[in-house]
Amino acid sequence: MIESKKDKRQKIRYKIRKRISGTNGNPRLAVFRSNKEIYAQLIDDSQSKTLAAASSREKSISKNKSNKVEKAQMVGKLIAERAKTTGIENVVFDRGGFLYHGRIKALAESARKCGLKF
């Protein structure tokens, strides 16, 4: 039986999620990457709530004519700013089964640069 790319990523996602979970003081920074866009959420798994979210579809980011890596950096900066306003400094990074490379890495490094610790 041949596994598709989606199935492989889903298996990796489940392995990651077995090990990490977010709390109110230390939420999970979940990242999803589609072909065009990138999304980030701060999630409190104990209450099943999203504390903050940012994406490349927001008007402030989408109106910029930049490449996808630069948009991912903007999303990282935006999610870090929103985390600061809600009083969050420490997070657990959930790459969502994607490789820590390219846009995922750009988002994470940008969030770190703006003050998030993980």
C-alpha positions in Angstrom: 0.0 0.0 0.0 1.4 3.4 -1.1 1.0 6.3 1.3 0.3 9.7 0.0 2.1 12.9 1.1 -0.9 13.8 3.2 -1.0 10.5 5.0 2.8 10.7 5.8 2.3 14.2 7.2 -0.7 13.1 9.2 1.4 10.3 10.8 4.1 12.8 11.7 1.5 15.2 13.1 0.1 12.5 15.4 3.6 11.6 16.7 4.3 15.3 17.5 0.9 15.8 19.2 1.5 12.8 21.4 4.5 14.5 22.9 3.5 18.1 23.2 0.4 20.0 24.4 -0.2 23.7 25.3 -1.4 25.1 28.6 -2.7 28.5 29.5 0.7 29.8 30.6 2.6 27.9 27.9 0.4 27.6 24.8 1.1 25.6 21.7 2.1 27.6 18.6 0.5 25.6 15.8 1.6 26.3 12.2 -0.2 25.3 9.1 1.2 25.8 5.6 -0.8 25.6 2.4 0.6 26.1 -1.1 -0.2 29.8 -1.0 -0.8 30.8 2.6 0.6 30.2 6.1 -1.4 30.3 9.4 -0.3 30.4 13.1 -2.4 29.9 16.2 -1.7 30.0 19.9 -3.7 27.2 21.4 -4.5 26.3 25.0 -5.1 22.5 24.8 -6.3 22.2 28.4 -9.4 24.3 27.6 -9.4 23.7 23.9 -9.3 27.4 23.1 -7.4 29.5 20.6 -5.7 32.4 22.4 -4.4 34.3 19.4 -4.1 33.7 15.6 -2.4 35.3 12.6 -2.3 34.4 8.9 -0.9 35.6 5.6 -4.5 36.3 4.5 -4.8 39.3 6.7 -5.1 42.6 4.9 -1.9 44.1 6.4 0.1 41.2 5.1 -1.7 40.2 1.9 -1.5 43.7 0.4 2.3 43.5 0.4 3.7 42.2 -2.8 6.3 40.0 -1.3 7.3 36.3 -1.6 6.0 33.6 0.6 9.0 33.4 3.0 8.7 37.2 3.7 5.0 36.8 4.4 5.8 33.9 6.8 8.2 36.3 8.6 5.5 38.9 8.9 3.1 36.3 10.3 5.7 35.3 12.9 6.1 38.9 13.9 2.4 39.4 14.1 1.7 36.3 16.2 4.5 37.3 18.6 3.0 40.8 19.0 -0.5 39.3 19.6 1.1 36.9 22.2 2.7 39.8 24.0 -0.6 41.7 24.2 -2.3 38.6 25.8 0.7 38.3 28.2 2.3 35.2 26.7 6.1 34.9 26.5 6.7 31.1 26.4 5.2 28.8 23.8 5.6 25.2 22.6 6.3 25.1 18.9 4.2 22.6 16.8 5.4 22.5 13.2 2.3 20.4 12.2 4.2 17.6 10.5 6.0 20.0 8.1 9.8 20.1 7.9 11.5 22.8 9.9 12.7 24.5 6.8 11.7 27.4 4.5 8.5 29.1 5.5 8.1 27.2 8.8 11.6 28.1 9.9 11.1 31.8 8.8 8.0 32.1 10.9 9.6 30.5 13.9 12.8 32.6 13.8 10.7 35.8 13.3 8.6 35.0 16.3 11.7 34.3 18.4 13.3 37.6 17.2 10.1 39.5 18.4 10.3 38.0 21.9 8.6 34.6 22.0 10.6 31.9 23.8 10.4 28.3 22.6 
